Amino acid sequence: MADTIPTDADIGLIQRIIPHRYPFLLIDRVRDIVPNSAGVGIKNVTFNEPHFQGHFPGQPVMPGVTIVEAMAQTAAVVVGVSLDLADRGMKTYFMAIDKVKFRRMVVPGDVLELHVEVKRGGGKIWKFAGRGTVDGELACEAEFTAMMDRPATGGVDG
C-alpha cells in the first residue's frame, strides 16, 4: 500500500484505476480527493468528441447520460485511490441512478466539474451523491449506487 494517499489523480492514474478508454473515458482529472469521502472530477468538454456529431448537429450538447457516467467514473477513481486499487483491475457497475435532474446544457468549451460525495461505502456496494457544475452553475445532480468489483487478493497477482 502507498505511504500516502494522493489527493489528485491525473489521466495516467485514472487509467490505472478504471478500465475506460477512448471514446468512453469521460474525465480528465480528479482533484480534491478525500479518501472514502469525496472528490471532484474534471471534464474538459471539446467539440471533437464523438457524441457531438449527432447530439445535436448545429447545436452540440453533452448528453445527460454521459454527464452521469462521468460522475460515476469520478466516484470510481475516488474509491480506487482510497483503497489503493491502481493496477488491480477494479470494475464498477451501476446498480441504481436516482433523483437525476438536469439544470443547464453542457456544451463544447465548458469545463464540467463533477462533485461526488460518498453517502455509503466500504464494501462492494457504494452509494454516492453527485453534482455537475460549469462555472459554479449547477448543470446536473444525481444519486447513484454502484458495485465495486474489486479483484480477489492473494494468489499470483495478489
N, CA, C and O atoms as a DFTB+ gen file, in Angstrom:
632 C
 N C O
     1  1       0.843      -1.185       0.000
     2  2       0.000       0.000       0.000
     3  2       0.885       1.244       0.000
     4  3       1.966       1.252       0.589
     5  1       0.415       2.284      -0.664
     6  2       1.182       3.516      -0.749
     7  2       1.318       4.147       0.631
     8  3       0.455       3.989       1.494
     9  1       2.426       4.869       0.817
    10  2       2.645       5.539       2.096
    11  2       1.638       6.660       2.313
    12  3       1.138       6.852       3.421
    13  1       1.345       7.404       1.239
    14  2       0.369       8.482       1.337
    15  2      -0.663       8.315       0.236
    16  3      -0.345       7.854      -0.861
    17  1      -1.880       8.685       0.529
    18  2      -2.954       8.607      -0.451
    19  2      -2.970       9.912      -1.233
    20  3      -3.028      10.991      -0.644
    21  1      -2.918       9.816      -2.571
    22  2      -2.917      11.049      -3.359
    23  2      -4.241      11.797      -3.230
    24  3      -5.287      11.185      -3.013
    25  1      -4.192      13.109      -3.363
    26  2      -5.400      13.932      -3.344
    27  2      -5.779      14.371      -4.746
    28  3      -6.773      15.071      -4.937
    29  1      -4.978      13.955      -5.737
    30  2      -5.201      14.337      -7.120
    31  2      -4.862      13.147      -8.001
    32  3      -3.871      12.457      -7.762
    33  1      -5.685      12.900      -9.025
    34  2      -5.413      11.808      -9.966
    35  2      -5.358      12.380     -11.373
    36  3      -6.349      12.911     -11.875
    37  1      -4.194      12.269     -12.010
    38  2      -4.072      12.697     -13.401
    39  2      -4.569      11.578     -14.309
    40  3      -4.982      10.524     -13.826
    41  1      -4.531      11.800     -15.621
    42  2      -5.076      10.820     -16.550
    43  2      -4.349       9.476     -16.449
    44  3      -4.967       8.428     -16.636
    45  1      -3.054       9.496     -16.157
    46  2      -2.309       8.247     -16.004
    47  2      -2.820       7.410     -14.848
    48  3      -3.017       6.205     -15.001
    49  1      -3.038       8.023     -13.698
    50  2      -3.559       7.295     -12.538
    51  2      -5.005       6.865     -12.776
    52  3      -5.392       5.760     -12.395
    53  1      -5.802       7.727     -13.399
    54  2      -7.189       7.363     -13.705
    55  2      -7.220       6.072     -14.518
    56  3      -8.003       5.169     -14.223
    57  1      -6.370       5.983     -15.541
    58  2      -6.357       4.797     -16.401
    59  2      -5.814       3.561     -15.683
    60  3      -6.083       2.437     -16.109
    61  1      -5.067       3.748     -14.620
    62  2      -4.600       2.611     -13.820
    63  2      -5.683       2.106     -12.876
    64  3      -5.600       0.983     -12.378
    65  1      -6.711       2.940     -12.624
    66  2      -7.774       2.568     -11.684
    67  2      -9.016       2.047     -12.398
    68  3      -9.558       1.010     -12.017
    69  1      -9.473       2.757     -13.434
    70  2     -10.685       2.320     -14.139
    71  2     -10.321       1.861     -15.547
    72  3      -9.351       2.353     -16.124
    73  1     -11.093       0.918     -16.109
    74  2     -10.743       0.339     -17.407
    75  2     -11.182       1.173     -18.617
    76  3     -10.830       0.831     -19.746
    77  1     -11.919       2.230     -18.418
    78  2     -12.464       3.006     -19.525
    79  2     -11.362       3.628     -20.381
    80  3     -10.335       4.078     -19.873
    81  1     -11.603       3.640     -21.697
    82  2     -10.685       4.239     -22.661
    83  2     -11.501       4.996     -23.699
    84  3     -12.726       4.889     -23.735
    85  1     -10.815       5.763     -24.542
    86  2     -11.478       6.499     -25.597
    87  2     -12.346       5.547     -26.412
    88  3     -11.894       4.448     -26.736
    89  1     -13.555       5.922     -26.751
    90  2     -14.183       7.228     -26.556
    91  2     -15.035       7.324     -25.287
    92  3     -15.830       8.253     -25.146
    93  1     -14.873       6.368     -24.361
    94  2     -15.752       6.367     -23.197
    95  2     -15.080       6.741     -21.887
    96  3     -15.708       6.650     -20.832
    97  1     -13.835       7.153     -21.924
    98  2     -13.215       7.720     -20.725
    99  2     -13.619       9.184     -20.688
   100  3     -13.189       9.968     -21.534
   101  1     -14.433       9.555     -19.725
   102  2     -15.103      10.853     -19.737
   103  2     -14.580      11.852     -18.719
   104  3     -15.177      12.915     -18.549
   105  1     -13.494      11.547     -18.044
   106  2     -12.907      12.507     -17.107
   107  2     -11.425      12.673     -17.442
   108  3     -10.768      11.746     -17.917
   109  1     -10.924      13.866     -17.185
   110  2      -9.530      14.183     -17.479
   111  2      -8.651      14.208     -16.233
   112  3      -7.440      14.000     -16.306
   113  1      -9.280      14.466     -15.091
   114  2      -8.541      14.577     -13.837
   115  2      -9.529      14.476     -12.690
   116  3     -10.713      14.768     -12.856
   117  1      -9.044      14.060     -11.524
   118  2      -9.845      14.108     -10.298
   119  2      -8.997      14.817      -9.254
   120  3      -7.849      14.446      -9.009
   121  1      -9.577      15.840      -8.643
   122  2      -8.841      16.621      -7.644
   123  2      -9.609      16.633      -6.325
   124  3     -10.749      16.177      -6.241
   125  1      -8.962      17.159      -5.323
   126  2      -9.592      17.317      -4.004
   127  2     -10.129      16.003      -3.456
   128  3     -11.200      15.966      -2.851
   129  1      -9.378      14.922      -3.671
   130  2      -9.815      13.603      -3.193
   131  2      -9.660      13.532      -1.677
   132  3      -8.575      13.751      -1.138
   133  1     -10.749      13.226      -1.010
   134  2     -10.749      12.952       0.425
   135  2     -11.087      11.466       0.531
   136  3     -12.209      11.074       0.211
   137  1     -10.148      10.635       0.971
   138  2     -10.364       9.178       0.965
   139  2     -11.696       8.761       1.588
   140  3     -12.080       9.227       2.662
   141  1     -12.386       7.867       0.876
   142  2     -13.664       7.307       1.320
   143  2     -14.740       8.351       1.553
   144  3     -15.724       8.088       2.245
   145  1     -14.558       9.555       0.972
   146  2     -15.496      10.623       1.260
   147  2     -15.936      11.418       0.034
   148  3     -17.136      11.548      -0.211
   149  1     -14.984      11.958      -0.747
   150  2     -15.378      12.875      -1.820
   151  2     -14.234      13.109      -2.805
   152  3     -13.088      12.726      -2.571
   153  1     -14.591      13.747      -3.905
   154  2     -13.613      14.162      -4.904
   155  2     -14.313      14.978      -5.982
   156  3     -15.541      15.004      -6.065
   157  1     -13.504      15.646      -6.809
   158  2     -14.039      16.474      -7.886
   159  2     -13.391      16.057      -9.194
   160  3     -12.185      16.215      -9.384
   161  1     -14.209      15.521     -10.096
   162  2     -13.727      15.163     -11.421
   163  2     -13.762      16.374     -12.329
   164  3     -14.608      17.257     -12.182
   165  1     -12.831      16.405     -13.269
   166  2     -12.768      17.492     -14.246
   167  2     -12.933      16.897     -15.636
   168  3     -12.212      15.974     -16.017
   169  1     -13.883      17.431     -16.385
   170  2     -14.117      17.036     -17.771
   171  2     -14.022      18.290     -18.631
   172  3     -14.862      19.184     -18.537
   173  1     -12.989      18.345     -19.471
   174  2     -12.857      19.437     -20.428
   175  2     -13.657      19.052     -21.669
   176  3     -13.268      18.156     -22.418
   177  1     -14.755      19.724     -21.871
   178  2     -15.678      19.366     -22.945
   179  2     -15.166      19.974     -24.252
   180  3     -15.008      21.190     -24.353
   181  1     -14.906      19.121     -25.256
   182  2     -14.391      19.590     -26.535
   183  2     -15.290      19.147     -27.678
   184  3     -15.941      18.106     -27.595
   185  1     -15.324      19.930     -28.733
   186  2     -16.197      19.685     -29.874
   187  2     -15.863      18.393     -30.611
   188  3     -16.736      17.818     -31.263
   189  1     -14.625      17.925     -30.523
   190  2     -14.223      16.742     -31.297
   191  2     -14.636      15.422     -30.655
   192  3     -14.208      14.367     -31.125
   193  1     -15.444      15.437     -29.609
   194  2     -15.919      14.196     -29.001
   195  2     -16.992      13.567     -29.895
   196  3     -17.810      14.279     -30.477
   197  1     -16.989      12.231     -30.005
   198  2     -17.855      11.578     -30.982
   199  2     -19.353      11.844     -30.824
   200  3     -20.067      11.893     -31.825
   201  1     -19.844      12.015     -29.607
   202  2     -21.291      12.199     -29.439
   203  2     -21.788      13.517     -30.019
   204  3     -22.977      13.655     -30.305
   205  1     -20.887      14.493     -30.198
   206  2     -21.330      15.777     -30.739
   207  2     -21.662      15.716     -32.230
   208  3     -22.290      16.636     -32.754
   209  1     -21.257      14.659     -32.918
   210  2     -21.623      14.523     -34.331
   211  2     -23.131      14.354     -34.497
   212  3     -23.694      14.772     -35.508
   213  1     -23.777      13.752     -33.523
   214  2     -25.210      13.515     -33.644
   215  2     -26.053      14.106     -32.537
   216  3     -27.277      13.976     -32.565
   217  1     -25.431      14.757     -31.557
   218  2     -26.185      15.275     -30.387
   219  2     -25.796      16.718     -30.130
   220  3     -24.976      16.924     -29.235
   221  1     -26.246      17.649     -30.753
   222  2     -27.097      17.689     -31.933
   223  2     -26.370      18.481     -33.013
   224  3     -25.712      19.469     -32.689
   225  1     -26.460      18.089     -34.283
   226  2     -25.807      18.862     -35.345
   227  2     -26.298      20.316     -35.313
   228  3     -27.501      20.577     -35.286
   229  1     -25.367      21.232     -35.317
   230  2     -25.722      22.648     -35.279
   231  2     -25.883      23.201     -33.879
   232  3     -25.816      24.415     -33.688
   233  1     -26.091      22.350     -32.901
   234  2     -26.203      22.785     -31.501
   235  2     -25.686      21.661     -30.607
   236  3     -26.481      20.946     -29.997
   237  1     -24.361      21.495     -30.522
   238  2     -23.812      20.383     -29.738
   239  2     -24.096      20.530     -28.248
   240  3     -23.825      21.567     -27.643
   241  1     -24.654      19.457     -27.671
   242  2     -24.977      19.403     -26.249
   243  2     -24.462      18.068     -25.717
   244  3     -24.722      17.023     -26.314
   245  1     -23.739      18.093     -24.608
   246  2     -23.266      16.850     -23.996
   247  2     -24.469      16.062     -23.491
   248  3     -25.260      16.591     -22.710
   249  1     -24.627      14.802     -23.921
   250  2     -25.770      14.012     -23.460
   251  2     -25.780      13.865     -21.937
   252  3     -24.741      13.676     -21.305
   253  1     -26.978      13.956     -21.372
   254  2     -27.114      13.835     -19.920
   255  2     -26.578      12.522     -19.384
   256  3     -25.987      12.487     -18.304
   257  1     -26.778      11.437     -20.130
   258  2     -26.291      10.147     -19.649
   259  2     -24.771      10.127     -19.548
   260  3     -24.220       9.438     -18.689
   261  1     -24.083      10.875     -20.414
   262  2     -22.627      10.898     -20.313
   263  2     -22.171      11.757     -19.134
   264  3     -21.103      11.520     -18.571
   265  1     -22.966      12.742     -18.764
   266  2     -22.644      13.532     -17.569
   267  2     -22.737      12.627     -16.331
   268  3     -21.855      12.652     -15.473
   269  1     -23.796      11.839     -16.247
   270  2     -23.964      10.934     -15.109
   271  2     -22.864       9.865     -15.126
   272  3     -22.335       9.511     -14.072
   273  1     -22.521       9.358     -16.290
   274  2     -21.420       8.393     -16.393
   275  2     -20.104       9.016     -15.926
   276  3     -19.317       8.356     -15.248
   277  1     -19.859      10.271     -16.278
   278  2     -18.633      10.953     -15.828
   279  2     -18.611      11.076     -14.300
   280  3     -17.554      10.963     -13.680
   281  1     -19.790      11.309     -13.695
   282  2     -19.876      11.319     -12.225
   283  2     -19.463       9.967     -11.670
   284  3     -18.694       9.885     -10.713
   285  1     -19.984       8.896     -12.284
   286  2     -19.677       7.546     -11.800
   287  2     -18.192       7.231     -11.963
   288  3     -17.600       6.600     -11.088
   289  1     -17.588       7.656     -13.059
   290  2     -16.150       7.436     -13.240
   291  2     -15.358       8.184     -12.176
   292  3     -14.370       7.668     -11.654
   293  1     -15.792       9.401     -11.856
   294  2     -15.143      10.161     -10.786
   295  2     -15.249       9.400      -9.466
   296  3     -14.266       9.273      -8.736
   297  1     -16.442       8.897      -9.163
   298  2     -16.651       8.147      -7.925
   299  2     -15.757       6.913      -7.882
   300  3     -15.180       6.605      -6.840
   301  1     -15.637       6.203      -9.003
   302  2     -14.789       5.007      -9.052
   303  2     -13.325       5.357      -8.793
   304  3     -12.612       4.594      -8.141
   305  1     -12.880       6.489      -9.292
   306  2     -11.494       6.906      -9.035
   307  2     -11.312       7.243      -7.558
   308  3     -10.294       6.887      -6.964
   309  1     -12.282       7.921      -6.964
   310  2     -12.196       8.225      -5.519
   311  2     -12.060       6.923      -4.730
   312  3     -11.223       6.828      -3.832
   313  1     -12.875       5.924      -5.057
   314  2     -12.803       4.635      -4.356
   315  2     -11.461       3.965      -4.639
   316  3     -10.814       3.453      -3.725
   317  1     -11.047       3.968      -5.900
   318  2      -9.780       3.329      -6.266
   319  2      -8.578       3.947      -5.568
   320  3      -7.680       3.233      -5.122
   321  1      -8.557       5.268      -5.473
   322  2      -7.473       5.949      -4.751
   323  2      -7.562       5.619      -3.266
   324  3      -6.551       5.325      -2.628
   325  1      -8.769       5.669      -2.720
   326  2      -8.967       5.426      -1.285
   327  2      -8.508       4.042      -0.864
   328  3      -7.956       3.871       0.222
   329  1      -8.737       3.045      -1.727
   330  2      -8.430       1.655      -1.387
   331  2      -7.147       1.148      -2.054
   332  3      -6.864      -0.050      -2.030
   333  1      -6.375       2.062      -2.648
   334  2      -5.102       1.706      -3.297
   335  2      -5.303       0.594      -4.331
   336  3      -4.659      -0.453      -4.264
   337  1      -6.206       0.837      -5.286
   338  2      -6.558      -0.188      -6.265
   339  2      -5.977       0.067      -7.656
   340  3      -6.418      -0.550      -8.626
   341  1      -5.006       0.956      -7.769
   342  2      -4.358       1.163      -9.076
   343  2      -3.725      -0.147      -9.526
   344  3      -3.127      -0.865      -8.725
   345  1      -3.863      -0.450     -10.812
   346  2      -3.279      -1.643     -11.437
   347  2      -3.861      -2.946     -10.891
   348  3      -3.220      -3.992     -10.995
   349  1      -5.047      -2.906     -10.319
   350  2      -5.645      -4.105      -9.734
   351  2      -6.867      -4.607     -10.488
   352  3      -7.467      -5.606     -10.091
   353  1      -7.247      -3.930     -11.572
   354  2      -8.341      -4.424     -12.398
   355  2      -9.735      -4.245     -11.823
   356  3     -10.619      -5.052     -12.109
   357  1      -9.956      -3.210     -11.021
   358  2     -11.287      -2.968     -10.472
   359  2     -12.251      -2.566     -11.586
   360  3     -11.889      -1.811     -12.488
   361  1     -13.461      -3.071     -11.517
   362  2     -14.522      -2.665     -12.433
   363  2     -15.685      -2.152     -11.588
   364  3     -15.915      -2.609     -10.468
   365  1     -16.411      -1.187     -12.157
   366  2     -17.528      -0.575     -11.449
   367  2     -18.780      -0.725     -12.293
   368  3     -18.754      -0.493     -13.501
   369  1     -19.881      -1.114     -11.654
   370  2     -21.140      -1.325     -12.360
   371  2     -22.255      -0.545     -11.665
   372  3     -22.430      -0.632     -10.450
   373  1     -23.013       0.229     -12.472
   374  2     -24.187       0.905     -11.935
   375  2     -25.178      -0.115     -11.399
   376  3     -25.357      -1.182     -11.987
   377  1     -25.813       0.208     -10.300
   378  2     -26.914      -0.597      -9.770
   379  2     -28.205       0.225      -9.754
   380  3     -29.293      -0.314      -9.959
   381  1     -28.075       1.535      -9.510
   382  2     -29.250       2.413      -9.489
   383  2     -28.801       3.839      -9.751
   384  3     -27.701       4.247      -9.379
   385  1     -29.682       4.583     -10.403
   386  2     -29.478       6.016     -10.620
   387  2     -30.791       6.675     -10.225
   388  3     -31.841       6.367     -10.789
   389  1     -30.732       7.583      -9.257
   390  2     -31.945       8.180      -8.703
   391  2     -31.835       9.702      -8.663
   392  3     -30.744      10.272      -8.678
   393  1     -32.988      10.327      -8.612
   394  2     -33.099      11.774      -8.392
   395  2     -32.255      12.584      -9.376
   396  3     -31.656      13.589      -8.994
   397  1     -32.205      12.156     -10.633
   398  2     -31.426      12.868     -11.640
   399  2     -32.207      14.086     -12.121
   400  3     -33.389      14.000     -12.455
   401  1     -31.519      15.215     -12.145
   402  2     -32.113      16.442     -12.670
   403  2     -31.052      17.165     -13.482
   404  3     -29.893      17.260     -13.077
   405  1     -31.468      17.671     -14.630
   406  2     -30.577      18.453     -15.487
   407  2     -31.024      19.899     -15.431
   408  3     -32.201      20.199     -15.629
   409  1     -30.094      20.792     -15.164
   410  2     -30.423      22.194     -14.915
   411  2     -29.882      23.145     -15.978
   412  3     -30.366      24.268     -16.120
   413  1     -28.873      22.687     -16.726
   414  2     -28.194      23.561     -17.685
   415  2     -27.536      22.687     -18.729
   416  3     -27.072      21.590     -18.419
   417  1     -27.490      23.167     -19.980
   418  2     -26.786      22.429     -21.024
   419  2     -25.279      22.516     -20.803
   420  3     -24.763      23.528     -20.328
   421  1     -24.589      21.443     -21.154
   422  2     -23.123      21.411     -21.136
   423  2     -22.694      21.330     -22.593
   424  3     -23.116      20.438     -23.329
   425  1     -21.850      22.271     -22.999
   426  2     -21.502      22.419     -24.413
   427  2     -19.984      22.487     -24.578
   428  3     -19.254      22.717     -23.614
   429  1     -19.516      22.282     -25.825
   430  2     -18.068      22.388     -26.060
   431  2     -17.516      23.724     -25.552
   432  3     -18.121      24.782     -25.725
   433  1     -16.353      23.633     -24.924
   434  2     -15.715      24.797     -24.313
   435  2     -15.934      24.871     -22.816
   436  3     -15.202      25.565     -22.110
   437  1     -16.941      24.158     -22.326
   438  2     -17.205      24.145     -20.886
   439  2     -16.192      23.271     -20.157
   440  3     -15.669      22.307     -20.716
   441  1     -15.925      23.618     -18.916
   442  2     -15.184      22.747     -18.002
   443  2     -16.213      22.256     -16.988
   444  3     -16.699      23.013     -16.148
   445  1     -16.526      20.975     -17.092
   446  2     -17.524      20.369     -16.219
   447  2     -16.827      19.839     -14.972
   448  3     -15.919      19.012     -15.062
   449  1     -17.254      20.318     -13.815
   450  2     -16.735      19.823     -12.542
   451  2     -17.762      18.849     -11.965
   452  3     -18.946      19.163     -11.846
   453  1     -17.279      17.668     -11.614
   454  2     -18.144      16.593     -11.128
   455  2     -17.855      16.353      -9.653
   456  3     -16.901      15.658      -9.302
   457  1     -18.674      16.923      -8.805
   458  2     -18.503      16.826      -7.361
   459  2     -19.229      15.576      -6.876
   460  3     -20.454      15.492      -6.965
   461  1     -18.477      14.609      -6.366
   462  2     -19.106      13.388      -5.849
   463  2     -18.810      13.244      -4.360
   464  3     -17.726      13.578      -3.880
   465  1     -19.800      12.742      -3.660
   466  2     -19.690      12.527      -2.220
   467  2     -20.156      11.112      -1.906
   468  3     -21.208      10.677      -2.373
   469  1     -19.375      10.407      -1.121
   470  2     -19.753       9.062      -0.691
   471  2     -20.833       9.198       0.378
   472  3     -20.646       9.881       1.385
   473  1     -21.961       8.538       0.143
   474  2     -23.034       8.504       1.126
   475  2     -22.951       7.230       1.963
   476  3     -23.269       7.221       3.152
   477  1     -22.508       6.145       1.298
   478  2     -22.357       4.860       1.997
   479  2     -21.359       4.033       1.203
   480  3     -21.416       3.995      -0.026
   481  1     -20.451       3.376       1.898
   482  2     -19.472       2.567       1.182
   483  2     -18.610       1.768       2.130
   484  3     -18.843       1.729       3.338
   485  1     -17.615       1.136       1.556
   486  2     -16.689       0.356       2.355
   487  2     -16.630      -1.086       1.923
   488  3     -15.580      -1.719       2.024
   489  1     -17.737      -1.620       1.444
   490  2     -17.769      -2.993       0.958
   491  2     -17.836      -3.011      -0.554
   492  3     -17.141      -2.250      -1.227
   493  1     -18.675      -3.884      -1.084
   494  2     -18.851      -3.962      -2.539
   495  2     -19.810      -2.909      -3.062
   496  3     -19.644      -2.424      -4.181
   497  1     -20.814      -2.548      -2.268
   498  2     -21.859      -1.630      -2.723
   499  2     -21.608      -0.247      -2.118
   500  3     -21.456      -0.094      -0.906
   501  1     -21.568       0.759      -3.006
   502  2     -21.326       2.143      -2.597
   503  2     -22.457       3.022      -3.113
   504  3     -22.979       2.793      -4.204
   505  1     -22.829       4.014      -2.340
   506  2     -23.834       4.987      -2.760
   507  2     -23.201       6.368      -2.755
   508  3     -22.442       6.719      -1.852
   509  1     -23.534       7.155      -3.793
   510  2     -22.929       8.477      -3.975
   511  2     -23.994       9.519      -4.278
   512  3     -25.071       9.202      -4.783
   513  1     -23.672      10.771      -3.959
   514  2     -24.429      11.928      -4.433
   515  2     -23.478      12.687      -5.345
   516  3     -22.297      12.844      -5.033
   517  1     -23.998      13.154      -6.469
   518  2     -23.148      13.878      -7.402
   519  2     -23.802      15.146      -7.906
   520  3     -25.023      15.242      -8.029
   521  1     -22.946      16.119      -8.194
   522  2     -23.386      17.383      -8.797
   523  2     -22.395      17.736      -9.896
   524  3     -21.182      17.698      -9.690
   525  1     -22.920      18.078     -11.058
   526  2     -22.077      18.575     -12.130
   527  2     -22.284      20.068     -12.259
   528  3     -23.420      20.532     -12.357
   529  1     -21.188      20.836     -12.260
   530  2     -21.296      22.284     -12.368
   531  2     -20.389      22.805     -13.481
   532  3     -19.367      22.205     -13.813
   533  1     -20.797      23.941     -14.043
   534  2     -19.986      24.673     -15.019
   535  2     -19.932      26.113     -14.530
   536  3     -20.967      26.759     -14.366
   537  1     -18.737      26.608     -14.300
   538  2     -18.556      27.979     -13.783
   539  2     -19.407      28.233     -12.538
   540  3     -19.961      29.319     -12.369
   541  1     -19.506      27.224     -11.670
   542  2     -20.254      27.368     -10.439
   543  2     -21.751      27.205     -10.580
   544  3     -22.469      27.233      -9.580
   545  1     -22.242      27.034     -11.803
   546  2     -23.680      26.881     -12.049
   547  2     -24.035      25.400     -12.144
   548  3     -23.371      24.644     -12.853
   549  1     -25.079      24.988     -11.432
   550  2     -25.494      23.590     -11.415
   551  2     -25.992      23.162     -12.793
   552  3     -26.892      23.783     -13.359
   553  1     -25.397      22.093     -13.324
   554  2     -25.814      21.536     -14.611
   555  2     -26.593      20.240     -14.422
   556  3     -27.528      19.964     -15.174
   557  1     -26.217      19.450     -13.429
   558  2     -26.839      18.139     -13.218
   559  2     -26.635      17.720     -11.768
   560  3     -25.638      18.070     -11.138
   561  1     -27.591      16.970     -11.259
   562  2     -27.444      16.365      -9.937
   563  2     -28.046      14.979      -9.978
   564  3     -28.994      14.726     -10.721
   565  1     -27.493      14.082      -9.180
   566  2     -27.977      12.701      -9.168
   567  2     -27.480      11.991      -7.918
   568  3     -26.490      12.387      -7.302
   569  1     -28.195      10.933      -7.564
   570  2     -27.715       9.960      -6.593
   571  2     -27.553       8.660      -7.357
   572  3     -28.358       8.348      -8.235
   573  1     -26.529       7.908      -7.033
   574  2     -26.330       6.649      -7.739
   575  2     -25.654       5.631      -6.835
   576  3     -24.904       5.970      -5.919
   577  1     -25.948       4.374      -7.129
   578  2     -25.391       3.254      -6.391
   579  2     -24.598       2.416      -7.377
   580  3     -25.028       2.198      -8.510
   581  1     -23.443       1.949      -6.941
   582  2     -22.583       1.153      -7.811
   583  2     -21.970      -0.007      -7.038
   584  3     -21.748       0.059      -5.829
   585  1     -21.709      -1.067      -7.788
   586  2     -20.978      -2.201      -7.225
   587  2     -19.525      -2.058      -7.659
   588  3     -19.231      -1.920      -8.847
   589  1     -18.629      -2.093      -6.691
   590  2     -17.202      -2.059      -6.956
   591  2     -16.704      -3.492      -6.969
   592  3     -16.563      -4.128      -5.924
   593  1     -16.444      -3.983      -8.155
   594  2     -15.988      -5.355      -8.337
   595  2     -14.470      -5.358      -8.188
   596  3     -13.721      -5.241      -9.158
   597  1     -14.055      -5.495      -6.946
   598  2     -12.625      -5.474      -6.645
   599  2     -12.023      -6.841      -6.887
   600  3     -12.665      -7.861      -6.639
   601  1     -10.799      -6.864      -7.367
   602  2     -10.134      -8.155      -7.605
   603  2      -9.897      -8.885      -6.293
   604  3      -9.740      -8.282      -5.232
   605  1      -9.880     -10.195      -6.408
   606  2      -9.570     -11.018      -5.235
   607  2      -8.116     -10.800      -4.829
   608  3      -7.257     -10.575      -5.682
   609  1      -7.846     -10.866      -3.550
   610  2      -6.478     -10.739      -3.068
   611  2      -5.876     -12.127      -2.910
   612  3      -6.588     -13.125      -2.805
   613  1      -4.589     -12.166      -2.897
   614  2      -3.901     -13.453      -2.762
   615  2      -3.581     -14.020      -4.125
   616  3      -3.856     -13.375      -5.137
   617  1      -3.017     -15.192      -4.180
   618  2      -2.681     -15.837      -5.445
   619  2      -1.474     -15.191      -6.107
   620  3      -0.718     -14.460      -5.468
   621  1      -1.306     -15.465      -7.381
   622  2      -0.148     -14.979      -8.125
   623  2      -0.104     -13.468      -8.216
   624  3       0.952     -12.862      -8.035
   625  1      -1.279     -12.840      -8.504
   626  2      -1.309     -11.392      -8.697
   627  2      -1.575     -10.637      -7.395
   628  3      -1.417      -9.417      -7.369
   629  1      -1.961     -11.293      -6.345
   630  2      -2.422     -10.592      -5.154
   631  2      -1.368     -10.295      -4.204
   632  3      -1.630      -9.704      -3.157
